[in-house]
Amino acid sequence: MSIAANIETIRQNLPASVKLVAVSKQASVAQMREAYAVGIRDFGESRIQDTQTKQQELTDLPDLCWHLIGHLQGNKVRKALELFDWIHSVDSLRLLQQIDRVATELDISPNICLQVKILPDPDKYGWTIPELFTDLPAINQCQQLNIVGLMAIPPLGLTSIQTTQLFEQARDLCHQINQQPASSLQLSELSMGMSGDYLPAIAAGATMIRPGSIIFRDA
Ligand SMILES: *Cc1c(COP(=O)(O)O)cnc(C)c1O
């Protein structure tokens, strides 16, 4: 299957309100150009260095929107803010506060999603639900940032029913946060759904899906 055909397959299941972020972390710039040719503008990357190289090779495509989806180290915050329009993978209060400080210096307001661990997962970064509620007052203080949503990634090995439940819990968590009287956060974005689970993610209310291999692998 071609990249264009792979994207078409996803689009057939994509409500108009859901953004398709093509995760290109394992794709070449030639493959990214193929995706661009059929209308993809949002690309997800997990590494600073790779993204910088790709951006240098794609300067003729001016209207790209770059999404960071991988863990960000504190010493790379400045670089990340130069390269990315969105950071989906903000996974601790300390990192969020660092981003807030640097964004203030740069006078920019990047779009931020908070990465949550709905289920315990030793392999992943992110806030557990209780940690997120504990940190809400401090999160609210990061006023330079456009904190717009949550990102959720299911642990490996869930059944499809458990996966659906996890996505629904992420959606409900968003609503709960929006109703906290002590918080002014209004989260409208749910970044969830990868190659293997984007359909249940959409069904549960994802507003951004992040498939990668299903677009670029074997293409
Ligand atoms: C790699 C990655 C994806 C894409 O995964 P696929 O299984 O290739 O679709 C999406 N989100 C995150 C956070 C990732 O690290």
The ligand as an ORCA input file, in Angstrom:
! r2SCAN-3c Opt
* xyz 0 1
  C       5.589      6.139     18.184
  C       4.435      6.849     18.783
  C       3.215      6.941     18.093
  C       2.954      6.220     16.795
  O       2.925      4.847     17.044
  P       2.485      3.796     15.915
  O       2.278      2.542     16.651
  O       3.623      3.743     14.946
  O       1.254      4.323     15.294
  C       2.198      7.696     18.664
  N       2.358      8.313     19.858
  C       3.506      8.233     20.553
  C       3.608      8.933     21.864
  C       4.574      7.484     20.043
  O       5.700      7.405     20.763
*
